[in-house]
């Protein structure tokens, strides 16, 4: 199954998310959101597109206040949260703490968290539970390493990650969330997957979701591509049938480049 049916595609809004990673202190974050606000006020966001920005925890409150005060048309996102609701987890932040800041989207299982913080598929699944329990939408990140791709294991690895994070959930729940396909070899490297590679893996993800939760969930779920997205690559990627959005790292730190991505003609 792919998202080629135009009616089916029309039902899914495009989500462009800016993952600021460990960049921008709260002064810089405020400046960035103000620049975004000024540009979006002039250019607007194309019909059928939605934008989320994911600052570090220390900037969330500042960015939230700016977004709400100036009515900036972006949703607030976070980069991770702990899977437990509360307790003795020094340095961690709970899903409830994020929900209280009106965070709408939370990344779960970004490859940098899997690599640097040892997040396993089981931990990612528990985070998805925590995020959903607070009424927020998870952006579940999946993707293969270069070795896995070279070894012909990319598809199997990505299907496994999707199953481990999502199995056993209702079709409605799965249809409402976002999956980000991020080939690890393309993140922060300047290498973008080809449109064909991105399309093929996003179609694989949709197919796995159809198996897990039925065609309705597969038609509704939004699948982003992430990995060195630029204003130049954004349009062709968004034109692919099964690519419903973009998860943007480096280019989201520059308001002009990020707005060009948000507005890229597909
Ligand atoms: P990048 O990051 O655009 O800098 O490659 C993407 C991501 O990790 O979300």
Boltz pocket constraint, residues with backbone or C-beta under 6 A from the ligand:
constraints:
  - pocket:
      binder: B
      contacts: [[A, 19], [A, 182], [A, 186], [A, 187], [A, 188], [A, 189], [A, 190], [A, 226], [A, 227], [A, 228], [A, 229], [A, 247], [A, 248], [A, 249], [A, 250], [A, 251]]
      max_distance: 6.0
